[in-house]
Each structure stands twice: as C-alpha cells, then as structure tokens.
Amino acid sequence: MNTDLSTIRSVLIYFAGIVTLFLLYLLQDLLVPLMMAMFIALLLQPTLVWMDKRKIPFLLSVSLVWVLLISIFLFIGAIIYKNGLDIYEQKEYILQQTNIKLAPLFKAYTNFTGKAFNLETLLSNMVSQMSSEAIMHNSGSIFGMLGTLFEEVLLTAIYLFILLSGIMKYENYLQYLGGEERSTKYITAFEEVKSSIVSYMKIKFILSLLYGLGVVLIAWLFGLQFAFFWGFIGFILNFLPVFGAIIGLVPVFIMSVIQFDSIYTAIILNVLIYAYHFVLASVLEPILLGNRTSLNSIVVIMGLLFWGYLWGIYGMFLSVPLMVLTKVIIGQIQGTDVVVRLLGTQEK
C-alpha cells in the first residue's frame, strides 16, 4: 500500500513539474518582472532593516530606495549614451581601419564569390535602413518592442513597490500561511533563499566590479580606445554566469584588432584580460562564495541554458537565483531528497 502511494505521489509530482514548466513559459511576460522585482526586493531588504533600526520612517526609507534605484538606472543610461556618442564620432576612423585590417578577407570573399565586397556600401545601406522613412515604415514593430519593454519595466516597478511595502513583515505572512505546524519551516526556507541570493549578488557585484576595473586598467595600459566603456560592458556581462565575460571580450577583441597594427598585440591584450577573469572566477569566487549558493557548477551551467531557453536573456541573468529558489522549493516536497542532493554541493 505504501509502495503504491509512493508511486502515485511520484507520478503526480512528475506531471505537476510538466504543468509548472508550461505555465512558466506561458506566463513569462508576467513572471519575469515578478522574479526581477522579488530578487531586487530581497537585495534591498537588508537596507530597509538598517534604516528601520535607525528609526527612519518606513515611507521615507522606501522613497530613498526608489531614488537610489532611479539614480542607478540614469547613471547606466548616461554611460551608454555618452560612450555611444564617442564611438559614433570615431566612425570614420573605425571604418578606415576596418577596411585596412579586413582587406585580405574582403579580397578572399571577392575571389570566392566573384562579387566585390564594399564595406562603405554595406554601412550606407544599414544607415539608410535607419532613415526616418524606414523608421516610419517599421514604426509598428519598433513601437511594439518599445511598448513591451515599457510594460516589463512598469510591471517590475509595480511588483517591486508591492514587495517593498510588505517585505519587512514577511515573517508574519509566513506564520499566517504555514500556521503553527509549518511556519517555522517556511521561515527557514525563506531565510535560506534570502541569505543565498543576497550573498551571491553581493559577492558577484564585488567580483564584477573588480573585473570591470581590471579591464579598464589593462585596456588603458595598452592604449585601447574607449577603455572605460569596455570595462563597463565587462562589469555588466560578468553577472551572466559562465559565458558573460567571454561575450564581453568580443567587442574588446574587435576594437583591438581594428586599432593596433599587430594582431599579436590584440591577442596578448585579450589573453591578459581573460587570465585576470580566470583568476577571479576560478580562484577568488569559490573562496568567497563557498557553499552559499549550494549549487554545483554543472547545475549552474544547466540552469543557465534552461532558464535562458525558457525566459531568454532575463532568465540567463536570473539563472543562479532561480536555481537557488528551485532547490529550496523542491526541498519542501517529501520524497525529493535525491533531487536536492543532485542540485546542491556537498555540505562542509
């Protein structure tokens, strides 16, 4: 009888997992902003607690947090806009150097296809596609993309406002939800999620900042143009697990090939940057993180691919926090000990 019940439970859990995955994909437009808001709220909760201990009114604390968030986004936008203008002003130099450096490839293309490849013609066609007439012709899709982005930002802001309003009293909510029997278990699970995610994001921020500063310094020492911008890109993309820093090296390599006379200089520059990232990711990060996320490296990679497939670029950036959340939720289900052990690292 017990064996039959265990089998039925396993089958129900299996089908529940399939239904959950389908709903996660189907409702991604609603769930992605919610997850982003939830993780931001978890990161901000210690700040709100710190302000509460200093008798700062809660409404003022939340207002200060919102001012901080808006300032960060405006700062990021200003950096992208300013460096984008600087790169655009150098377009003639970049085009000239690209023609010189890639001339052998263009010649090989012409010999192979019998058609001349003209980079200036290609760029002029691309610019014409961005003309006012082309923009008006494609205004439907452009405004649709902008509308979707605005909707996601607005939903995230609404969710975040609601979560920040109640996150200080999460223990009361969990006690009410779990009752006398399960409230302690729910609170412990929530604390595990919060501790793991906050620790991971703090350490990831520090390591990403160190990596970005390292990219700026190395690029500056080599005399690479727009060194600060490449460091900023490295800082942002390093939050993407496993592949982020490698993707961030692509524009650095392209710019170094364009600018430097020797290809070996470009290779040495990028090898040094990647070696610096390897030290941070393979030596310093495991020491600082320890078992805080309790996820093994294979699970991190699989989580990156899985959530990236399910939710796109948002899922890739949120993959580690989502895997931590998934591990804790599965751990609350009876009979899933093996799965939890597969997801986690060996505890010390």
KANOR-V67814 format. One record per run of one state. SS is the DSSP state (h for helix, s for strand, l for the rest). FROM is the first residue (numbers start at 1). LEN is the number of residues. Records with the same first field share a line. If there is no record, write none. Layout:
BEGIN
SS = FROM-LEN / FROM-LEN
END
This chain:
BEGIN
l = 1-1 / 27-1 / 54-4 / 90-1 / 102-1 / 114-5 / 130-2 / 138-1 / 223-4 / 238-6 / 260-3 / 290-7 / 318-1 / 332-5 / 344-5
h = 2-25 / 28-26 / 58-32 / 91-11 / 103-11 / 119-11 / 132-6 / 139-84 / 227-11 / 244-16 / 263-27 / 297-21 / 319-13 / 337-7
END
